C-alpha cells in the first residue's frame, strides 16, 4: 500500500495550498485517509481524516486547523485532497497521508510533502 503526497511548497502567511494524496495500485475508496504533519523538532501529529467512501463520509480536523483546512475525495482521480487556507507559520512541516487516521496506526510513512509558511 503506497501513497504519494504532493502539492507542498513555500507560501506566505495567509496563503493557501492544496495537497494531494494519490495511489496507483489500489482503490482509495475503501480506506479512510488521514493527513498528518511533522513540524521541525516536534512529533508527528494528526491533522485531518476522512472516512471511506462507503460509510458516512465523516471528517475530522484537529483543533489547530479546524475552519482552515478541508479534506475531500475525488474518486474518479483516486485522490484525497487537503485544501489549506489562511496558512500560518505554525503550519510549516512535512505533510503525510496514510490509510489510517491515527499516528500510532501508521505502519510505514511515505516521503511526504514539505509545506513552508513564511511570516
MOKA-V343530 format. One line per field, one symbol per residue. ss: DSSP state (A for helix, B for strand, O for the rest). psi: psi as a letter, one per 40 degrees, with the letter a starting at -180 (. if undefined). burial: + if it has 16 or more other C-alpha atoms within 10 Angstrom, else -. A space follows every 50 residues. Layout:
ss->???
psi->???
burial->???
//
This chain:
ss->OOOBBBOOBBBBOOOOBBBBBBOOOOOAAAOOBBBBBBOOOOOOBBBBBB OOOOOOOOBBBOOOOOOOBBBBBBAAAOBBBBBBOOOOAAAOBBBBBBOO OOAAAOOOOOOOBBBBBBO
psi->hhihiieiahiiheaiihiihiideihedeiihihiihiheiiiihdiih iieeaeeiiiiideehedihiiigddefihihhhifiideehihhiiiei eiddehdhiadihhhhhi.
burial->--++++++--+-+--++++++++----++-+++++++++----+++++++ ++------+++---+---+++++-----+++++++-++--++++++++++ +++--------+++++++-
//
